[in-house]
Amino acid sequence: MDTEMVTDMEGAMENRQNNLLGQEEKIDITILIDDMWRCLKKFFWLFLIMIVLGGSFSYFQARRSYVPMYEAYSSFAVKARNSYGYSDTYYNKTIAGQMSKTFPYILTSGVLNQVVAESLGMESVPASISAEAVQNSALFTISVQSQDPQMAHDVLLAVIENYPRVAQYIIGDTELIMVDESGVPDEPVNPPDYTKNVKSGVAGAAVFVLFVMILYAVTRNTVRREKDLSRRVSVPILGVIPMVRLKKRSRKEKPAVLMDQPGMGAALSEGFRSVRTRVMKEAEKTGAKRILVTSAAAGEGKTTVAANLALSMAKKGKNVVLVDLDLRNPSVAASLKMSTPQVGMTEVLKDLASPEEVIRTYGDTSLSVIAGAKPIQNPTRLLGSTRLKTLLDLLSREADYIIMDAPPCALVSDASVLTRYAEGIVMVVRQNYTRIEKIMVGMDNMAETGVPILGYVLNGTQRSIMSSEYGYGYGYGYGRRSYGYGEPTSRADKI
């Protein structure tokens, strides 16, 4: 009895594993189709141009290579001059069939071609000649095709005149009685079908586009789902932030994505509240107050996540200071829709301004902001100075949390320098954006500093086209241009 129970349990476990494998395969196919769809949207105009060019090329190639062929033909009734007692009808049918079968060999031998060419006063016959017997009859048809309709007819007449004389050594003495003759052809037998050529070119280009889409999808190696990164590192996920599509008024404008702004959607606010809750929970375990927010590459939305995390904490009643330490590309002020200051963090670190001169309050909240002003090229020495440590120590006396917006950690060493002042790290990973290898480099750089990584935020997620649920992402439309909380700075960041 116990053995049967064990067998049943093993069978149930095996079925469960098979079901999970089937679900995993289904999910992978879904992701593949999603990535292909995104590739199509991303390169739609390029693909459309390729398809148009494919059809156009096929059309012009067909026109350029088209050679009209004209066919002249004549049908004969075959009659043997001596049937040797056989039924004339039967014998004539047999002779017609033999003439049809032997005709290609006579042509190949060159004897007929030579005779026809001589009769035309040419070195060779500028046409193709064929013959066919009408089944179950004594009828025999000779056809001649040439680019010149008159030449096709002239060759046909020469063949009719000389063929019986050449064939009599093989078939015997026969007589060809003409029953039909085309005359000089006036239309080609191969009229051009340019529509078919265009369709063929379009189909070929479409197949190539499909191949590119599949290649794009299978080589992306980016983070599509939460577990794509979780199964590689033992870092917990802090939350999922949906993509928001905003309408730009101008090309230079960078719309801010803030949870307290109207029209952002409930899912955005809920996503940042979830991130806040988990960050605070992880921070309480280690007593962390200074939290550094970074990402592996530029364009993943770390500044927007840092700003909304700080704002969400302030709405929870905490005293929070948001510090812009990405001195190469200061963006905190823009992310909060605040005017860019004339003096900011750089001037404080250079001892050209006091903290009191640059610190500002966001609205009627308990969020204080020290934004950056003008970008500088090499801030590493400033970030490693004692002035920054003194400033952060001063802020820590009054603030419950200090959120530090740091540069990307896989590109420059600034983030590693800043970890000496941090007590916890939050990584921002944009969905389907940066390659996993680059993300791992950034996480390794952070892990080597010894500062605990509290977790990562999966940012800019979108709804799957293969599912009506929000298991793969979210999407909200506010105009035609979309933003994943950070503009890509170069093509390399997208790969």
N, C-alpha and C positions, 0 to 999 in steps of 0.2 A: 504493500500500500504506500509506504514511504517512497519507494522507488518510483511509483507512478506519479506521486506529487512532485518529486524532483524533476522528472521528465517533463511534466506539464509546465513547471516554472521555467525550465530551460527553454522550452518551446515558446512560451510567452515572451521571455526576454529576447529571444532571437527575432520574433515577429516585431517587437518594439524597435529593435535596432534596425531592422529592414525598413520599417516605416520612417524612422528618423533619417536613414540614408536617402529614402525616396523624397522626403521633404527637402533635404539639403540639396538634392539634385534639382528639384523643382525651383528652389530659391535661386540657385546658381543660374539656371536658364532665365529666370525672371530678371536677374541682375544683368545678364548678357543682353537681353532685349532692351532693358532700360538704357544701358550704355550705348547701344546702337541707336536708340531713339534720340538720345542727347547728342550723339555725334551727328545725326541727321539735322537736328535743329541748329547745332553750332556751325556746321559747314553747309547749310542748305543752299545758299546762293552759289557756292563753289561747285557743289554737286550738280545743281541745275545747269550751270554753265558747261560742266563736263558732258552732261547728257545732250545738251543742245549742240555742242561741238562734235560729239560722236555722231549724231544724226546728220549734221552738216557735212562732216568729213566723208561719211558714207555716200551722201548724195553727190558731192562734187567728184569723188573718186569714181562713182558709177558713170557719171557724165563723161569724165575724162577717158575712161577705159572702154566706153561703149563702142562696139564695132557692129554696124548693121550687117546682117547676112541675108542674102537673097537666094531663094531656092527656085530652080527650074526643074520640072519633072515631066516624065512621060510614061504612060502605061501601055503595055503591049499584050497582045494575045500571042502565045507561043504555039508554033505549029511545026511539027517535025516533017521534014521532006520525005522521010521513009520510015514508017512505023513498024516495018517487018512483021505485019500480021496482027499486031496488038491493037486493042481498041484505041482509036485516035484520041478520044477524049482522055482516057487514062494515061496514055503515053505523053500527051501534051502537058498534063498536070505534073507528071513526073519530071519532064524536061524543065518546066518552069521552076520547080523546087530545086533541081540540080543547078540551074543557072544562078539562082539566088545564093546557094551555098558556095558555089565555086567562084562567084564574083569577087569576094574579098581577096581570095588567093591570086586571082588574075591581076587585081590591082596591086597587091603586094609584090608580085613578081616584077612589076615595072613594065611588062610588055604592053599592056593597054595604055598606061600613062605615056609611054614612049610613042606609041602609034598616034594617040590623040594629040600630043604635043607637036608631033611632026605635021599633022594635018592642019594645025592652027598656026604653024610657023613659029613655035616657041620652043624654048629649051626645057620648060617644065609646065605642068598644068597648074594654073593659079586657082584651084578650086578643089573641093572635096567631093568625091563621087561615092554613091552607095546604091545598093539594089536590094529589092525585097519582093518576094513572091506572095501573092494574095492566097491565103490558106484555102485549100480545097477548090482551087480553080487553076486555069491555065494562064492566069494573068500575071504579069511581071512588070515591076515599076523601077525605073532608074531615076535617081534624084541627084542633082548637082547643086552645091551651095558655094557661093562666092560673095565677096564684098561688092562686086560690080554686077548689077542685074543683067547687063548685056553679056558679060563674060560667062555668067552662069548658063545663059541660054545657048551661047556659042559652044561651050564645052559639052552641053547636053547633046546638041546636034552631032558633034564629032564622035561622041561615045556611041550614039545610035548607029552612026554610019560604020564604025569600026569594030564594035563589040562582037557581032556575029562572026566576023572573019577571024577574030582572035580566039573566040570560044569554041569554034567548030572542031579544033584539034582535041578538045577535052570532052565536049558534050556530043558533038556530031553536027550534021548538017541540019540547021534550024532556020525558021523564018519568023521574024518579029513583025506582027501586024499591029500598027499603032491604033489605039482606041481612045487615047486622051493625051493632050499636050498642053502645058501651062502657058507657053509663050514666054515673052520677056516679063519677069516678075516686076510688079510696081510697088510692093510693100515688103519690108523685111519680115522674116519668119521669127525673129527674136526682138519684138518691140520692147523698148525699155520700160521697166517697172520701178520708177524712182521711189514710189511710195513704199514698196517692199524694201528697197535699199535703205531708206530713212529709218524704217522700223527696225531693220537689222542693226543699224548703227546705234540707235537709241537703246535697243536691248543689250547690245554689247557694253555700252557705257554704263547702263544700269547694273549689269552684273559686276562690272569693275567697282562701281560705287558701293554695292553690297559687300564686296570683298574688303574694301577699305573700312567700312563700318564694322565688320566682324573683326578685322585686324585691330582696329582702334579699341574695340570693347575688350578683347582678350589680352591686350598688352597694357591696359591702363595701370593695373596694380596699385590702385588707390584705395582709400577707405570708403567702402560703400555702406557697410553696416557697422553696428557697434562691435560685433565680435571679430571683425576683420583685424582690429588692433588688439582687442582684449585677449585673443588667443595667442598673441605674440609677446605681450608684456603683462606683468602682474600689476597693472595700474587700473584702478576702478574708473568707470565712466561716471561723470558727475551730472550729465544731462544732455539732452538733445535740443538744439535750437533750430527752428524752421527757417527756411529761406523766405525772405520778404522781397517782393518786387515793387520797386518804387519808380516813379516817373521823374526824370531829370528835366529841369528847366533849361539847363545849358550843359555843354560838354564838360566844362570845368567844375561844375557843381558836384559835390560828393554828398548825397543825401544821408542824413543821420538816421540810424535805426535805434530808437529808444523805446523802452517798454512803457513809458508814461506818455508817449505821444499818441494822439488819436489815429485810428485807422491801421494800427499795427496788428490787430487781431489778438484774440484771447490766447491762442496757442503760444505766441511769442512771450507774453507776460508769464504764462504758466511755465514755459521752458526756463526762463531766467529765475523764477522763484524756486524751481526744482534745483537748479544749479546752486543758488544761494544756500538752500537748506543743506545740501550735501557738502558744500565747501565748509560751512560753519561746523557741521558735524565732524568732518575730518580734521578741521583746525582745532577743535576742542580736544581731540585725542592727544595732540602734541603741544597744545598751548600756543599755536601759531597765531600771530597777529599781523605779521608782515607777509603778505601773499604776493608773489611775483606771477604775473600772467604773461605767457609767451607762446610762441608757435614755432614750428620748424622752419617755415618759409613765410615770406611776405604775402599778403593777400588772403590770409586765412581768417581774418576778422578778430584778431586778439584784442585790438583796442576797443572795438565795440563790445566784446564780451567783458572786458575789464570795466568799461564804463557802466554797463548795465548791471554787472555784479555789484559794483560799489553802490549804484543807485538803489538796487534791490535791498542791500544791507541797510542803507540809510532809511528806506521806507519801513524796515523792520524795527526802527528805533535806535539803531547803532550809530555811533559817531565814526564816520568813515572819512579817510583822506585818500583821494585818488591822485597819484603822482605820475607825471609823464616823464619816464626815463628813457624813452626811445628818442634820444637827442638827434639821431640821424634823420628821423622822419616824425617829428612831433605831431600827433593827430588827436590828442585827447580833447582839446578845445573844440575841434570840428565835430567830433563824435557826440559831444554834448550840446551842439548848436550854440556854442559860446564864441564870442569874438576872439581872434588870436591876439594874445597880449603883446605889447611892445617889449616887455621884459618878462622872462619866465625862468624855468629851471636852470638853463645854462648860465644865466646872469647870477643866480643864487650861488651856483657851484663855483663861479669865477669871483665871488665876493663883490659883485657889482650891484647887488640888490639884496635886501633882507627878505626872509620868508614872509614877513607881514605885508610886504609890498606886492607879492605875487599871488598869495593865497586868496582864492575866491570861493564863494558859496554858491552852490547850484540851487537856484530857485528858493523855495521855502523849506528845503530839506536840511538834514544834518550832514549832507555831503559837502566836504571841502575839496577844492581842486587846485593843484599846482600844475599848470599846463606849461608846455614848451612854447617857445617863441620861434625864432628862426633856426632852421636845421644847421648842424655843423658836421664837418667831414670826419673828424677823428676824436670822438668823445671818450675814448677808453681811459685816458689819464684823469679826466674829470670824474668819471664814474667810480674810479678807484681812490678818489681823494678822501681825506678825513672830513671834509666839509659835508659830503653826502651822509656819512655815518652820523655826524653831529646833527644834521637836519632830521634824519629819520628817528634818532633817539629823542629829539625834541618833540616830534609829532606823536611818538608812541606814548608820551605821558598823558595826552588828552584823548587820543583816538582809540576806539575799540579795535579797528582794523585799518591797516594801510594797504591799499591795492596799488601795486607797482606795475605800470605798463612798460614791459621790457621789449627790446628788439628781438627779431627772430633768432632762435638759438642754434640753428644749423647753418647760418650764413656768416655771422660775425661773432666775436668773442665777448661782446658787450653783456649779453645775458649771463654768461658764466661769471663775469666780474661782479654783476649785481647780486648773484646768489649769496655772496658773503654777508649781505644785509638782510636776506630773506629767511623766512622760517617755514615756508611752504610754497610749492610751485603748482600752478594750474596750466596745463597744456591745452591749447586750442587747435583742433584738427578740423579742417573744412572737408565736408563730404565730397568724394570724387574729385579731388583737386591736386594735392601733393602726393607724390609717390611714397609708398610705405617705407622704402629704403631711406628716404630723406627724413621722414618722421622719426625713424629709429635712430638715425644719427643725432637728431636734436634731443631725443629722450636720453640717449647715452651721454651726451654732453652734460645734461642736467643731472643725471644720476651720479656722474663722477664727482660732482661737487659735494655730495653727501647730504644735501637738503632734500627732505622728503617730497616726492611728487604726490600731491593730494589726489590727483586724478586728471582726466582729460574731458573736454567738452567737444562733442560732435556738432559742428556748426554748419549752417547753410543746408540743411537736409531738405529733400524734395519728395513729393509723392511719387510712388511708382506708377508707371502707366499700365502695369499689369495687375494692379490691385486697387480696390476702392478704399482700403483701410490705410491707416497712418503708421503701419509697422515699418515702412522703409523711409518715411520722411513726410514733410509737409510742404505745402505750396500756397501762396497767397498772391493774388494778382492786383497790383496797383500801378498799372501802366505797362509799357512794353519792354522796359529795360530792367534787368534783374541784378541784384547785388547780394553776394554772400558775405556781407560785412567786411569789406576790404577789397579795394580794386587790385587786380594783379599788376605787379610792377614790371614784369617781363614775361616773355614767352616761356622762359625756363621754369618760372614758378608754377606754370600751369601743368607742366609735365610730371 
